[in-house]
Amino acid sequence: AAVSDQLPDLGMAHPKDLKIAKTSDGRKLLRFSSIVVNVGAGPFEVHGERAAGASTMTTQQRIFDSAGGSRNVPTAAIMYFGGDGHNHWHVQDLEDFELIRLDNGHLVGTGAKHGFCFYDNYRYGSSSPAYYTRQTSPPACGTSSSNLQTFMGSSVGWGDIYNWNLPDQYIDITGLTSGRYRLWATADADNWFVESNDSNNFSWIDIQLKSNRVSIVAYGPSA
């Protein structure tokens, strides 16, 4: 049989765990958990590398095939070291979040988080154990700003969850009036990575904001 690529397929599950939080400086934040998953035929794996002294890593995506082999494809994505309590390497802007006011279509907020270390921490239909973890050797996402190389990934049927209470996992909604809004979540919006399907990388939910309360009123498509 001909050898074929076993491509990953990134998707977003619906945002969940929505909460309104107030900060000590008077801001109001819409916090939520986000989940990017791999529903493709093969793993989603990205390797980063940098020269000594460089602050960011260039990346390559490793694509696996049906014969058990693989090849590396350079990407435009970069990795940087996050020191916000997540002391490891992140892909910059792997996920995007936007808040749209439904009555006029205006963009009113974007996600504060821009760095994502992804590994298997959310089972999404797989019966196999997690492969990409923080306990592997070397661990997914690295452990030190001195790392010159690292990797991260998502197995088939697994995802990565960023819980609502993690640093920068919010959209600033200070000053927004009550009403209905659509929260969009998108994986790989810039199409840096090779996938089997680029049309299913997003999900959305419609929410009602009222004073200091938020509720979900409708669900769009998801992975």
C-alpha positions as CSV (number, residue, x, y, z in Angstrom):
1,A,0.0,0.0,0.0
2,A,1.1,3.6,-0.7
3,V,2.5,5.5,2.3
4,S,0.3,8.4,3.3
5,D,0.5,11.2,5.8
6,Q,-1.4,10.7,9.0
7,L,-2.4,14.3,9.6
8,P,-3.6,15.9,12.8
9,D,-6.8,17.9,12.8
10,L,-7.0,20.7,15.4
11,G,-10.4,21.7,16.8
12,M,-11.8,23.8,19.6
13,A,-14.3,22.5,22.1
14,H,-16.8,25.0,23.5
15,P,-15.4,27.4,26.1
16,K,-16.7,26.6,29.5
17,D,-16.5,27.5,33.2
18,L,-17.5,31.2,32.4
19,K,-17.1,33.6,35.3
20,I,-17.0,37.3,35.9
21,A,-14.0,38.4,38.0
22,K,-13.2,41.9,39.3
23,T,-9.6,43.0,39.8
24,S,-8.1,45.2,42.5
25,D,-7.7,48.0,40.0
26,G,-11.3,48.0,39.1
27,R,-11.3,46.0,35.9
28,K,-13.9,43.4,35.0
29,L,-12.8,40.2,33.4
30,L,-14.6,37.4,31.6
31,R,-12.8,34.3,32.5
32,F,-13.3,30.9,30.8
33,S,-11.7,27.6,30.2
34,S,-10.5,26.8,26.7
35,I,-9.8,23.4,25.1
36,V,-8.0,22.7,21.9
37,V,-8.2,19.1,20.7
38,N,-6.8,16.8,18.0
39,V,-9.4,14.9,16.1
40,G,-7.2,13.9,13.2
41,A,-5.6,10.6,12.1
42,G,-2.1,11.4,13.5
43,P,-0.4,13.3,16.3
44,F,0.0,17.1,16.3
45,E,3.7,17.6,17.2
46,V,5.8,20.7,17.1
47,H,9.6,21.0,17.8
48,G,11.3,24.2,18.7
49,E,15.0,25.2,18.5
50,R,17.1,28.3,19.0
51,A,20.7,29.4,19.0
52,A,22.3,30.3,22.3
53,G,21.4,33.9,23.1
54,A,18.2,34.0,21.0
55,S,15.1,34.7,23.0
56,T,12.7,32.7,20.8
57,M,12.7,29.4,19.1
58,T,11.9,28.7,15.5
59,T,9.6,25.7,14.9
60,Q,9.0,22.6,12.8
61,Q,5.9,20.5,12.7
62,R,6.6,16.7,12.7
63,I,4.2,14.9,10.4
64,F,3.8,11.1,10.7
65,D,2.9,8.6,8.0
66,S,1.1,5.3,7.7
67,A,4.5,3.4,7.5
68,G,5.6,4.6,10.9
69,G,7.9,7.3,9.5
70,S,7.9,11.0,9.8
71,R,9.1,14.3,8.2
72,N,9.6,17.8,9.6
73,V,8.0,20.8,8.0
74,P,9.2,24.3,8.9
75,T,6.5,26.7,10.2
76,A,6.2,30.4,10.8
77,A,5.1,29.9,14.4
78,I,7.5,30.8,17.2
79,M,8.0,29.6,20.8
80,Y,8.9,31.8,23.7
81,F,9.6,31.1,27.4
82,G,6.7,32.1,29.7
83,G,7.5,33.4,33.2
84,D,4.0,33.9,34.4
85,G,4.0,30.9,36.7
86,H,4.2,28.7,33.7
87,N,7.9,28.2,33.6
88,H,8.2,26.5,30.2
89,W,8.1,27.2,26.5
90,H,4.9,28.3,24.6
91,V,3.8,28.6,21.0
92,Q,2.7,32.2,20.5
93,D,-0.9,32.7,19.5
94,L,-1.8,29.1,18.9
95,E,-5.3,30.0,20.1
96,D,-7.3,33.2,19.5
97,F,-10.3,34.5,21.4
98,E,-12.7,37.2,20.3
99,L,-15.9,38.7,21.9
100,I,-18.4,40.2,19.4
101,R,-21.5,42.2,20.4
102,L,-24.4,40.4,18.7
103,D,-26.7,43.4,18.1
104,N,-24.1,45.3,16.0
105,G,-21.4,42.8,15.1
106,H,-18.6,44.9,16.7
107,L,-15.5,43.4,18.1
108,V,-15.4,44.4,21.8
109,G,-12.6,42.3,23.3
110,T,-9.8,39.8,22.6
111,G,-8.1,37.2,24.7
112,A,-5.3,38.4,27.0
113,K,-3.4,35.1,26.7
114,H,-0.9,34.7,23.8
115,G,1.3,31.7,24.8
116,F,0.2,28.1,24.8
117,C,2.1,25.0,25.9
118,F,0.0,22.1,24.7
119,Y,0.2,18.5,25.9
120,D,-2.2,15.6,26.6
121,N,-4.1,16.7,29.7
122,Y,-7.8,16.4,28.5
123,R,-9.1,13.1,27.2
124,Y,-11.3,13.6,24.1
125,G,-12.4,10.2,23.1
126,S,-9.1,8.3,23.1
127,S,-8.8,4.9,24.8
128,S,-4.9,5.2,24.7
129,P,-2.9,6.7,27.5
130,A,-1.5,10.2,27.2
131,Y,1.8,10.4,25.3
132,Y,2.7,14.1,25.4
133,T,3.0,14.9,29.1
134,R,5.0,17.0,31.5
135,Q,6.3,13.8,33.0
136,T,8.0,12.4,29.8
137,S,11.8,12.6,29.4
138,P,12.3,15.3,28.2
139,P,9.0,16.8,29.3
140,A,6.7,18.4,26.8
141,C,7.2,22.2,26.7
142,G,10.6,22.1,28.4
143,T,11.4,23.3,31.9
144,S,14.0,26.1,31.7
145,S,14.7,29.3,29.9
146,S,18.1,27.8,29.1
147,N,16.6,25.1,26.9
148,L,17.8,25.3,23.3
149,Q,15.4,22.7,22.1
150,T,11.9,21.5,23.1
151,F,8.8,19.9,21.8
152,M,5.1,19.6,22.5
153,G,2.1,17.9,21.1
154,S,-1.4,16.5,21.2
155,S,-2.2,12.8,20.6
156,V,-5.2,11.7,18.6
157,G,-8.3,11.9,20.8
158,W,-6.6,14.1,23.4
159,G,-6.7,17.8,24.0
160,D,-5.1,20.5,26.1
161,I,-7.2,22.5,28.6
162,Y,-6.4,26.0,29.9
163,N,-8.5,26.4,33.0
164,W,-10.3,29.7,33.7
165,N,-8.2,30.7,36.7
166,L,-4.8,30.5,34.9
167,P,-2.8,33.7,34.2
168,D,-4.2,35.8,31.3
169,Q,-7.1,33.3,30.6
170,Y,-9.6,36.1,30.2
171,I,-11.1,38.9,28.0
172,D,-11.2,42.3,29.6
173,I,-14.9,43.4,29.5
174,T,-14.5,46.6,31.6
175,G,-17.2,49.1,30.6
176,L,-19.3,46.7,28.5
177,T,-23.0,47.1,28.8
178,S,-25.5,44.3,29.4
179,G,-26.4,42.4,26.3
180,R,-25.7,39.4,24.2
181,Y,-22.3,38.6,22.9
182,R,-20.6,35.8,20.9
183,L,-17.4,34.3,22.3
184,W,-15.3,32.9,19.5
185,A,-12.4,30.4,20.1
186,T,-10.1,29.5,17.2
187,A,-7.1,27.2,16.9
188,D,-4.2,28.1,14.5
189,A,-6.0,31.1,13.0
190,D,-2.9,31.9,10.9
191,N,-2.8,28.4,9.4
192,W,0.8,27.8,10.4
193,F,0.3,24.1,10.8
194,V,-0.5,21.3,8.4
195,E,-3.9,19.6,9.1
196,S,-6.3,17.4,7.4
197,N,-9.1,20.0,7.8
198,D,-8.7,23.7,8.3
199,S,-12.5,24.5,8.2
200,N,-13.3,23.2,11.7
201,N,-10.7,25.0,13.8
202,F,-13.3,27.2,15.7
203,S,-16.2,27.1,18.1
204,W,-18.4,29.7,19.6
205,I,-21.0,30.3,22.3
206,D,-23.5,33.1,22.7
207,I,-23.6,34.6,26.2
208,Q,-25.7,37.0,28.1
209,L,-23.9,39.6,30.2
210,K,-25.9,41.3,32.9
211,S,-24.2,43.3,35.6
212,N,-21.8,40.8,37.2
213,R,-23.4,37.7,35.8
214,V,-22.8,35.7,32.7
215,S,-24.9,32.8,31.2
216,I,-24.7,30.8,28.0
217,V,-27.7,31.1,25.7
218,A,-26.6,29.3,22.6
219,Y,-23.9,26.9,21.3
220,G,-22.3,26.9,17.9
221,P,-20.2,24.2,16.3
222,S,-17.3,22.6,18.1
223,A,-14.7,19.9,17.6
